[in-house]
Amino acid sequence: MLYTSVARVGVSPNSPNIVPESAVLFAKLRAPEPNMLTWSEAQLRAALPDLAAKAQVEAEIVAVDRRPAGKFDPRLIALSQAAADDFGYAKMQLDTIAGHDAVDVNAVLPGW
């Protein structure tokens, strides 16, 4: 499974009265399997020249930040579920590739 988004778009100049000279898209590709990310990035790199030509623009991929996907410690999942139960909150388990603060928590707390 591959998850994608364009999290940020920077347009310059950023004015409604001027045709922009450049746009920078901060795109994200996320997948739990490293092979899917490798394949997806290769497909994007292969398709980009034709897409840019059709749009009559220049395009390039700059800087790729790779972060490995990981599983959240089952004890931390149980702890968060118990806390939700204590407060009477509904809960559901979701696969996420985002991480955010949970990546740091998972790295520190499994040994608690």
N, CA, C and O atoms as CSV, one atom per row, in Angstrom:
chain,resi,resn,atom,element,x,y,z
A,1,MET,N,N,0.853,-1.175,0.000
A,1,MET,CA,C,0.000,0.000,0.000
A,1,MET,C,C,0.896,1.234,0.000
A,1,MET,O,O,1.884,1.294,0.732
A,2,LEU,N,N,0.550,2.198,-0.810
A,2,LEU,CA,C,1.294,3.452,-0.901
A,2,LEU,C,C,0.363,4.591,-0.519
A,2,LEU,O,O,-0.783,4.644,-0.967
A,3,TYR,N,N,0.858,5.497,0.308
A,3,TYR,CA,C,0.121,6.688,0.702
A,3,TYR,C,C,0.902,7.888,0.175
A,3,TYR,O,O,2.121,7.957,0.331
A,4,THR,N,N,0.207,8.821,-0.440
A,4,THR,CA,C,0.884,9.995,-0.986
A,4,THR,C,C,0.133,11.264,-0.587
A,4,THR,O,O,-1.067,11.241,-0.314
A,5,SER,N,N,0.861,12.345,-0.564
A,5,SER,CA,C,0.241,13.650,-0.363
A,5,SER,C,C,1.205,14.730,-0.820
A,5,SER,O,O,2.415,14.513,-0.893
A,6,VAL,N,N,0.660,15.881,-1.122
A,6,VAL,CA,C,1.463,17.080,-1.323
A,6,VAL,C,C,1.145,17.951,-0.116
A,6,VAL,O,O,0.080,18.562,-0.026
A,7,ALA,N,N,2.099,17.990,0.806
A,7,ALA,CA,C,1.861,18.621,2.093
A,7,ALA,C,C,2.036,20.137,2.063
A,7,ALA,O,O,1.509,20.852,2.914
A,8,ARG,N,N,2.776,20.608,1.080
A,8,ARG,CA,C,3.042,22.052,1.028
A,8,ARG,C,C,3.326,22.441,-0.408
A,8,ARG,O,O,3.970,21.696,-1.147
A,9,VAL,N,N,2.844,23.609,-0.800
A,9,VAL,CA,C,3.129,24.152,-2.121
A,9,VAL,C,C,3.644,25.573,-1.917
A,9,VAL,O,O,2.981,26.408,-1.301
A,10,GLY,N,N,4.823,25.827,-2.438
A,10,GLY,CA,C,5.376,27.177,-2.389
A,10,GLY,C,C,5.368,27.764,-3.796
A,10,GLY,O,O,5.933,27.174,-4.717
A,11,VAL,N,N,4.737,28.913,-3.964
A,11,VAL,CA,C,4.618,29.557,-5.270
A,11,VAL,C,C,5.328,30.901,-5.203
A,11,VAL,O,O,5.171,31.658,-4.245
A,12,SER,N,N,6.120,31.185,-6.247
A,12,SER,CA,C,6.868,32.447,-6.247
A,12,SER,C,C,6.819,33.087,-7.632
A,12,SER,O,O,7.066,32.412,-8.632
A,13,PRO,N,N,6.506,34.365,-7.702
A,13,PRO,CA,C,5.959,35.174,-6.612
A,13,PRO,C,C,4.537,34.732,-6.297
A,13,PRO,O,O,3.794,34.273,-7.164
A,14,ASN,N,N,4.195,34.884,-5.055
A,14,ASN,CA,C,2.891,34.432,-4.565
A,14,ASN,C,C,1.911,35.597,-4.603
A,14,ASN,O,O,1.582,36.186,-3.573
A,15,SER,N,N,1.453,35.916,-5.806
A,15,SER,CA,C,0.537,37.035,-6.000
A,15,SER,C,C,-0.561,36.613,-6.974
A,15,SER,O,O,-0.278,35.944,-7.968
A,16,PRO,N,N,-1.793,36.989,-6.705
A,16,PRO,CA,C,-2.871,36.620,-7.618
A,16,PRO,C,C,-2.810,37.346,-8.956
A,16,PRO,O,O,-3.527,36.987,-9.890
A,17,ASN,N,N,-1.957,38.367,-9.054
A,17,ASN,CA,C,-1.888,39.183,-10.267
A,17,ASN,C,C,-0.689,38.881,-11.147
A,17,ASN,O,O,-0.495,39.541,-12.168
A,18,ILE,N,N,0.122,37.895,-10.772
A,18,ILE,CA,C,1.352,37.606,-11.501
A,18,ILE,C,C,1.407,36.112,-11.792
A,18,ILE,O,O,1.095,35.293,-10.928
A,19,VAL,N,N,1.805,35.762,-13.011
A,19,VAL,CA,C,2.012,34.355,-13.338
A,19,VAL,C,C,3.273,33.905,-12.603
A,19,VAL,O,O,4.331,34.511,-12.778
A,20,PRO,N,N,3.185,32.864,-11.794
A,20,PRO,CA,C,4.349,32.427,-11.017
A,20,PRO,C,C,5.491,31.966,-11.916
A,20,PRO,O,O,5.266,31.403,-12.987
A,21,GLU,N,N,6.709,32.211,-11.468
A,21,GLU,CA,C,7.869,31.708,-12.208
A,21,GLU,C,C,8.301,30.341,-11.687
A,21,GLU,O,O,8.995,29.597,-12.380
A,22,SER,N,N,7.881,30.010,-10.449
A,22,SER,CA,C,8.241,28.699,-9.921
A,22,SER,C,C,7.224,28.232,-8.894
A,22,SER,O,O,6.523,29.023,-8.263
A,23,ALA,N,N,7.174,26.922,-8.754
A,23,ALA,CA,C,6.352,26.298,-7.716
A,23,ALA,C,C,7.141,25.118,-7.172
A,23,ALA,O,O,7.713,24.332,-7.927
A,24,VAL,N,N,7.163,25.007,-5.856
A,24,VAL,CA,C,7.839,23.897,-5.193
A,24,VAL,C,C,6.769,23.097,-4.456
A,24,VAL,O,O,6.048,23.629,-3.611
A,25,LEU,N,N,6.680,21.820,-4.788
A,25,LEU,CA,C,5.726,20.932,-4.136
A,25,LEU,C,C,6.486,20.026,-3.194
A,25,LEU,O,O,7.447,19.367,-3.592
A,26,PHE,N,N,6.057,19.992,-1.948
A,26,PHE,CA,C,6.638,19.090,-0.959
A,26,PHE,C,C,5.756,17.851,-0.954
A,26,PHE,O,O,4.712,17.824,-0.303
A,27,ALA,N,N,6.177,16.843,-1.675
A,27,ALA,CA,C,5.378,15.624,-1.827
A,27,ALA,C,C,5.895,14.545,-0.896
A,27,ALA,O,O,7.092,14.452,-0.622
A,28,LYS,N,N,4.965,13.730,-0.414
A,28,LYS,CA,C,5.330,12.632,0.476
A,28,LYS,C,C,4.855,11.324,-0.131
A,28,LYS,O,O,3.737,11.217,-0.635
A,29,LEU,N,N,5.725,10.344,-0.072
A,29,LEU,CA,C,5.389,8.970,-0.414
A,29,LEU,C,C,5.614,8.163,0.852
A,29,LEU,O,O,6.698,8.213,1.434
A,30,ARG,N,N,4.607,7.423,1.283
A,30,ARG,CA,C,4.737,6.633,2.507
A,30,ARG,C,C,4.230,5.222,2.247
A,30,ARG,O,O,3.209,5.021,1.590
A,31,ALA,N,N,4.960,4.257,2.773
A,31,ALA,CA,C,4.559,2.859,2.657
A,31,ALA,C,C,5.249,2.063,3.748
A,31,ALA,O,O,6.374,2.384,4.133
A,32,PRO,N,N,4.595,1.038,4.244
A,32,PRO,CA,C,5.243,0.212,5.261
A,32,PRO,C,C,6.338,-0.671,4.689
A,32,PRO,O,O,7.203,-1.139,5.429
A,33,GLU,N,N,6.315,-0.904,3.381
A,33,GLU,CA,C,7.313,-1.770,2.753
A,33,GLU,C,C,8.348,-0.924,2.016
A,33,GLU,O,O,7.982,-0.138,1.142
A,34,PRO,N,N,9.634,-1.066,2.350
A,34,PRO,CA,C,10.676,-0.292,1.668
A,34,PRO,C,C,10.681,-0.515,0.158
A,34,PRO,O,O,10.962,0.418,-0.595
A,35,ASN,N,N,10.378,-1.726,-0.298
A,35,ASN,CA,C,10.373,-1.989,-1.740
A,35,ASN,C,C,9.325,-1.158,-2.463
A,35,ASN,O,O,9.552,-0.726,-3.594
A,36,MET,N,N,8.183,-0.928,-1.828
A,36,MET,CA,C,7.133,-0.108,-2.434
A,36,MET,C,C,7.612,1.330,-2.589
A,36,MET,O,O,7.341,1.964,-3.608
A,37,LEU,N,N,8.321,1.852,-1.588
A,37,LEU,CA,C,8.850,3.216,-1.693
A,37,LEU,C,C,9.889,3.318,-2.796
A,37,LEU,O,O,9.880,4.275,-3.571
A,38,THR,N,N,10.773,2.352,-2.872
A,38,THR,CA,C,11.806,2.352,-3.914
A,38,THR,C,C,11.164,2.317,-5.294
A,38,THR,O,O,11.535,3.094,-6.174
A,39,TRP,N,N,10.205,1.420,-5.484
A,39,TRP,CA,C,9.518,1.286,-6.760
A,39,TRP,C,C,8.763,2.567,-7.107
A,39,TRP,O,O,8.820,3.031,-8.245
A,40,SER,N,N,8.055,3.141,-6.130
A,40,SER,CA,C,7.247,4.341,-6.364
A,40,SER,C,C,8.114,5.535,-6.733
A,40,SER,O,O,7.780,6.302,-7.636
A,41,GLU,N,N,9.233,5.685,-6.024
A,41,GLU,CA,C,10.137,6.787,-6.358
A,41,GLU,C,C,10.694,6.625,-7.762
A,41,GLU,O,O,10.798,7.602,-8.504
A,42,ALA,N,N,11.055,5.398,-8.137
A,42,ALA,CA,C,11.568,5.145,-9.488
A,42,ALA,C,C,10.511,5.459,-10.540
A,42,ALA,O,O,10.827,6.026,-11.587
A,43,GLN,N,N,9.256,5.095,-10.270
A,43,GLN,CA,C,8.175,5.387,-11.217
A,43,GLN,C,C,7.974,6.896,-11.358
A,43,GLN,O,O,7.769,7.394,-12.465
A,44,LEU,N,N,8.032,7.613,-10.255
A,44,LEU,CA,C,7.875,9.064,-10.291
A,44,LEU,C,C,9.014,9.708,-11.075
A,44,LEU,O,O,8.784,10.578,-11.915
A,45,ARG,N,N,10.233,9.279,-10.799
A,45,ARG,CA,C,11.386,9.825,-11.526
A,45,ARG,C,C,11.290,9.535,-13.026
A,45,ARG,O,O,11.661,10.375,-13.845
A,46,ALA,N,N,10.799,8.360,-13.381
A,46,ALA,CA,C,10.677,8.002,-14.792
A,46,ALA,C,C,9.576,8.808,-15.491
A,46,ALA,O,O,9.719,9.169,-16.659
A,47,ALA,N,N,8.492,9.085,-14.785
A,47,ALA,CA,C,7.353,9.785,-15.382
A,47,ALA,C,C,7.541,11.294,-15.440
A,47,ALA,O,O,6.932,11.958,-16.279
A,48,LEU,N,N,8.364,11.837,-14.572
A,48,LEU,CA,C,8.469,13.292,-14.434
A,48,LEU,C,C,8.871,14.010,-15.728
A,48,LEU,O,O,8.257,15.030,-16.041
A,49,PRO,N,N,9.851,13.550,-16.491
A,49,PRO,CA,C,10.211,14.277,-17.710
A,49,PRO,C,C,9.054,14.420,-18.703
A,49,PRO,O,O,8.858,15.498,-19.265
A,50,ASP,N,N,8.294,13.361,-18.924
A,50,ASP,CA,C,7.161,13.446,-19.846
A,50,ASP,C,C,6.068,14.356,-19.304
A,50,ASP,O,O,5.472,15.131,-20.052
A,51,LEU,N,N,5.805,14.263,-18.012
A,51,LEU,CA,C,4.799,15.128,-17.406
A,51,LEU,C,C,5.187,16.601,-17.535
A,51,LEU,O,O,4.354,17.446,-17.865
A,52,ALA,N,N,6.452,16.896,-17.272
A,52,ALA,CA,C,6.933,18.278,-17.383
A,52,ALA,C,C,6.856,18.758,-18.832
A,52,ALA,O,O,6.475,19.900,-19.093
A,53,ALA,N,N,7.214,17.893,-19.761
A,53,ALA,CA,C,7.153,18.274,-21.176
A,53,ALA,C,C,5.719,18.595,-21.595
A,53,ALA,O,O,5.479,19.576,-22.299
A,54,LYS,N,N,4.777,17.774,-21.164
A,54,LYS,CA,C,3.370,18.027,-21.494
A,54,LYS,C,C,2.890,19.350,-20.927
A,54,LYS,O,O,2.092,20.046,-21.554
A,55,ALA,N,N,3.372,19.698,-19.746
A,55,ALA,CA,C,2.973,20.953,-19.101
A,55,ALA,C,C,3.834,22.132,-19.562
A,55,ALA,O,O,3.576,23.280,-19.200
A,56,GLN,N,N,4.847,21.835,-20.356
A,56,GLN,CA,C,5.784,22.854,-20.848
A,56,GLN,C,C,6.464,23.602,-19.705
A,56,GLN,O,O,6.541,24.830,-19.696
A,57,VAL,N,N,6.952,22.826,-18.746
A,57,VAL,CA,C,7.680,23.374,-17.605
A,57,VAL,C,C,8.921,22.522,-17.366
A,57,VAL,O,O,9.049,21.422,-17.903
A,58,GLU,N,N,9.822,23.042,-16.561
A,58,GLU,CA,C,10.956,22.263,-16.091
A,58,GLU,C,C,10.586,21.672,-14.735
A,58,GLU,O,O,9.877,22.295,-13.944
A,59,ALA,N,N,11.073,20.473,-14.480
A,59,ALA,CA,C,10.765,19.834,-13.199
A,59,ALA,C,C,11.929,18.965,-12.773
A,59,ALA,O,O,12.616,18.372,-13.604
A,60,GLU,N,N,12.141,18.896,-11.477
A,60,GLU,CA,C,13.174,18.028,-10.926
A,60,GLU,C,C,12.788,17.605,-9.524
A,60,GLU,O,O,12.010,18.275,-8.844
A,61,ILE,N,N,13.346,16.487,-9.106
A,61,ILE,CA,C,13.172,16.015,-7.735
A,61,ILE,C,C,14.451,16.355,-6.991
A,61,ILE,O,O,15.547,15.971,-7.399
A,62,VAL,N,N,14.295,17.077,-5.902
A,62,VAL,CA,C,15.432,17.517,-5.111
A,62,VAL,C,C,15.286,16.937,-3.708
A,62,VAL,O,O,14.213,17.013,-3.110
A,63,ALA,N,N,16.340,16.372,-3.195
A,63,ALA,CA,C,16.405,15.889,-1.813
A,63,ALA,C,C,15.267,14.942,-1.465
A,63,ALA,O,O,14.090,15.302,-1.506
A,64,VAL,N,N,15.642,13.766,-1.132
A,64,VAL,CA,C,14.686,12.763,-0.681
A,64,VAL,C,C,15.084,12.373,0.736
A,64,VAL,O,O,16.215,11.958,0.988
A,65,ASP,N,N,14.141,12.514,1.650
A,65,ASP,CA,C,14.357,12.164,3.052
A,65,ASP,C,C,13.696,10.814,3.291
A,65,ASP,O,O,12.470,10.703,3.255
A,66,ARG,N,N,14.483,9.817,3.529
A,66,ARG,CA,C,13.932,8.470,3.742
A,66,ARG,C,C,13.921,8.135,5.225
A,66,ARG,O,O,14.921,8.281,5.928
A,67,ARG,N,N,12.761,7.685,5.676
A,67,ARG,CA,C,12.622,7.256,7.070
A,67,ARG,C,C,12.005,5.862,7.063
A,67,ARG,O,O,10.987,5.635,6.408
A,68,PRO,N,N,12.604,4.949,7.773
A,68,PRO,CA,C,12.059,3.589,7.769
A,68,PRO,C,C,10.732,3.509,8.528
A,68,PRO,O,O,10.551,4.146,9.566
A,69,ALA,N,N,9.823,2.719,7.989
A,69,ALA,CA,C,8.569,2.458,8.687
A,69,ALA,C,C,8.851,1.453,9.792
A,69,ALA,O,O,9.765,0.637,9.674
A,70,GLY,N,N,8.092,1.508,10.835
A,70,GLY,CA,C,8.277,0.561,11.933
A,70,GLY,C,C,6.957,0.256,12.598
A,70,GLY,O,O,5.964,0.957,12.405
A,71,LYS,N,N,6.964,-0.782,13.370
A,71,LYS,CA,C,5.768,-1.156,14.122
A,71,LYS,C,C,5.840,-0.538,15.511
A,71,LYS,O,O,6.892,-0.513,16.149
A,72,PHE,N,N,4.701,-0.043,15.960
A,72,PHE,CA,C,4.627,0.522,17.293
A,72,PHE,C,C,4.639,-0.616,18.302
A,72,PHE,O,O,4.009,-1.648,18.073
A,73,ASP,N,N,5.333,-0.449,19.399
A,73,ASP,CA,C,5.443,-1.483,20.416
A,73,ASP,C,C,4.045,-1.880,20.910
A,73,ASP,O,O,3.257,-1.011,21.283
A,74,PRO,N,N,3.726,-3.188,20.916
A,74,PRO,CA,C,2.390,-3.637,21.339
A,74,PRO,C,C,2.017,-3.200,22.755
A,74,PRO,O,O,0.839,-2.991,23.046
A,75,ARG,N,N,3.006,-3.061,23.633
A,75,ARG,CA,C,2.707,-2.609,25.002
A,75,ARG,C,C,2.229,-1.171,25.011
A,75,ARG,O,O,1.368,-0.800,25.808
A,76,LEU,N,N,2.793,-0.357,24.118
A,76,LEU,CA,C,2.354,1.036,24.047
A,76,LEU,C,C,0.967,1.136,23.423
A,76,LEU,O,O,0.178,2.005,23.794
A,77,ILE,N,N,0.667,0.248,22.477
A,77,ILE,CA,C,-0.681,0.205,21.908
A,77,ILE,C,C,-1.680,-0.146,23.012
A,77,ILE,O,O,-2.717,0.503,23.149
A,78,ALA,N,N,-1.359,-1.179,23.797
A,78,ALA,CA,C,-2.253,-1.594,24.893
A,78,ALA,C,C,-2.427,-0.474,25.912
A,78,ALA,O,O,-3.528,-0.262,26.420
A,79,LEU,N,N,-1.350,0.242,26.213
A,79,LEU,CA,C,-1.421,1.344,27.171
A,79,LEU,C,C,-2.327,2.458,26.654
A,79,LEU,O,O,-3.136,2.997,27.410
A,80,SER,N,N,-2.200,2.805,25.385
A,80,SER,CA,C,-3.038,3.880,24.840
A,80,SER,C,C,-4.498,3.432,24.767
A,80,SER,O,O,-5.405,4.237,24.983
A,81,GLN,N,N,-4.730,2.154,24.463
A,81,GLN,CA,C,-6.102,1.653,24.447
A,81,GLN,C,C,-6.717,1.656,25.846
A,81,GLN,O,O,-7.889,1.998,26.010
A,82,ALA,N,N,-5.938,1.281,26.841
A,82,ALA,CA,C,-6.424,1.298,28.224
A,82,ALA,C,C,-6.755,2.720,28.656
A,82,ALA,O,O,-7.756,2.946,29.337
A,83,ALA,N,N,-5.924,3.676,28.268
A,83,ALA,CA,C,-6.199,5.078,28.613
A,83,ALA,C,C,-7.486,5.551,27.947
A,83,ALA,O,O,-8.278,6.260,28.569
A,84,ALA,N,N,-7.702,5.171,26.703
A,84,ALA,CA,C,-8.955,5.537,26.021
A,84,ALA,C,C,-10.146,4.918,26.739
A,84,ALA,O,O,-11.171,5.572,26.930
A,85,ASP,N,N,-10.009,3.653,27.136
A,85,ASP,CA,C,-11.087,2.988,27.878
A,85,ASP,C,C,-11.374,3.712,29.192
A,85,ASP,O,O,-12.534,3.914,29.551
A,86,ASP,N,N,-10.319,4.104,29.909
A,86,ASP,CA,C,-10.482,4.796,31.189
A,86,ASP,C,C,-11.291,6.084,31.043
A,86,ASP,O,O,-12.052,6.453,31.937
A,87,PHE,N,N,-11.121,6.762,29.907
A,87,PHE,CA,C,-11.834,8.015,29.679
A,87,PHE,C,C,-13.130,7.817,28.894
A,87,PHE,O,O,-13.851,8.778,28.625
A,88,GLY,N,N,-13.420,6.571,28.530
A,88,GLY,CA,C,-14.649,6.294,27.789
A,88,GLY,C,C,-14.593,6.726,26.332
A,88,GLY,O,O,-15.632,6.943,25.708
A,89,TYR,N,N,-13.392,6.851,25.788
A,89,TYR,CA,C,-13.251,7.262,24.393
A,89,TYR,C,C,-13.338,6.056,23.457
A,89,TYR,O,O,-12.872,4.963,23.780
A,90,ALA,N,N,-13.936,6.276,22.311
A,90,ALA,CA,C,-13.947,5.240,21.280
A,90,ALA,C,C,-12.526,5.097,20.739
A,90,ALA,O,O,-11.729,6.033,20.801
A,91,LYS,N,N,-12.225,3.931,20.217
A,91,LYS,CA,C,-10.876,3.731,19.690
A,91,LYS,C,C,-10.937,2.793,18.492
A,91,LYS,O,O,-11.879,2.018,18.333
A,92,MET,N,N,-9.927,2.882,17.670
A,92,MET,CA,C,-9.764,1.954,16.564
A,92,MET,C,C,-8.284,1.867,16.241
A,92,MET,O,O,-7.535,2.820,16.455
A,93,GLN,N,N,-7.873,0.738,15.732
A,93,GLN,CA,C,-6.478,0.583,15.335
A,93,GLN,C,C,-6.338,0.940,13.868
A,93,GLN,O,O,-7.112,0.482,13.027
A,94,LEU,N,N,-5.351,1.755,13.570
A,94,LEU,CA,C,-5.073,2.178,12.205
A,94,LEU,C,C,-3.600,1.967,11.912
A,94,LEU,O,O,-2.751,2.157,12.783
A,95,ASP,N,N,-3.303,1.581,10.702
A,95,ASP,CA,C,-1.912,1.598,10.262
A,95,ASP,C,C,-1.585,3.022,9.886
A,95,ASP,O,O,-2.355,3.679,9.186
A,96,THR,N,N,-0.458,3.495,10.342
A,96,THR,CA,C,-0.008,4.829,9.952
A,96,THR,C,C,1.468,4.761,9.644
A,96,THR,O,O,2.213,3.992,10.251
A,97,ILE,N,N,1.869,5.557,8.716
A,97,ILE,CA,C,3.265,5.608,8.334
A,97,ILE,C,C,3.852,6.958,8.762
A,97,ILE,O,O,5.058,7.179,8.655
A,98,ALA,N,N,2.999,7.843,9.241
A,98,ALA,CA,C,3.436,9.198,9.547
A,98,ALA,C,C,4.441,9.249,10.688
A,98,ALA,O,O,5.535,9.788,10.519
A,99,GLY,N,N,4.096,8.708,11.825
A,99,GLY,CA,C,5.020,8.705,12.949
A,99,GLY,C,C,4.868,9.890,13.860
A,99,GLY,O,O,4.294,9.769,14.942
A,100,HIS,N,N,5.372,11.037,13.446
A,100,HIS,CA,C,5.379,12.238,14.274
A,100,HIS,C,C,6.026,11.919,15.628
A,100,HIS,O,O,7.070,11.267,15.663
A,101,ASP,N,N,5.437,12.358,16.730
A,101,ASP,CA,C,6.035,12.144,18.049
A,101,ASP,C,C,6.079,10.676,18.436
A,101,ASP,O,O,6.914,10.274,19.246
A,102,ALA,N,N,5.186,9.867,17.864
A,102,ALA,CA,C,5.125,8.454,18.232
A,102,ALA,C,C,6.421,7.723,17.894
A,102,ALA,O,O,6.775,6.760,18.574
A,103,VAL,N,N,7.125,8.156,16.873
A,103,VAL,CA,C,8.393,7.517,16.522
A,103,VAL,C,C,9.383,7.665,17.672
A,103,VAL,O,O,10.062,6.705,18.035
A,104,ASP,N,N,9.465,8.846,18.236
A,104,ASP,CA,C,10.384,9.078,19.350
A,104,ASP,C,C,9.948,8.334,20.611
A,104,ASP,O,O,10.778,7.778,21.330
A,105,VAL,N,N,8.638,8.328,20.874
A,105,VAL,CA,C,8.136,7.614,22.042
A,105,VAL,C,C,8.441,6.131,21.905
A,105,VAL,O,O,8.901,5.504,22.859
A,106,ASN,N,N,8.197,5.572,20.753
A,106,ASN,CA,C,8.434,4.150,20.514
A,106,ASN,C,C,9.910,3.800,20.682
A,106,ASN,O,O,10.240,2.706,21.138
A,107,ALA,N,N,10.787,4.713,20.320
A,107,ALA,CA,C,12.220,4.450,20.435
A,107,ALA,C,C,12.694,4.437,21.883
A,107,ALA,O,O,13.669,3.759,22.206
A,108,VAL,N,N,12.016,5.177,22.760
A,108,VAL,CA,C,12.456,5.323,24.141
A,108,VAL,C,C,11.736,4.383,25.098
A,108,VAL,O,O,12.368,3.831,25.998
A,109,LEU,N,N,10.433,4.185,24.929
A,109,LEU,CA,C,9.637,3.494,25.929
A,109,LEU,C,C,9.550,1.971,25.819
A,109,LEU,O,O,9.125,1.352,26.794
A,110,PRO,N,N,9.912,1.324,24.728
A,110,PRO,CA,C,9.768,-0.126,24.728
A,110,PRO,C,C,10.488,-0.814,25.889
A,110,PRO,O,O,10.083,-1.903,26.296
A,111,GLY,N,N,11.522,-0.220,26.419
A,111,GLY,CA,C,12.245,-0.838,27.515
A,111,GLY,C,C,11.754,-0.485,28.902
A,111,GLY,O,O,12.421,-0.769,29.897
A,112,TRP,N,N,10.547,0.155,28.972
A,112,TRP,CA,C,10.119,0.633,30.285
A,112,TRP,C,C,9.919,-0.438,31.264
A,112,TRP,O,O,9.558,-0.168,32.410
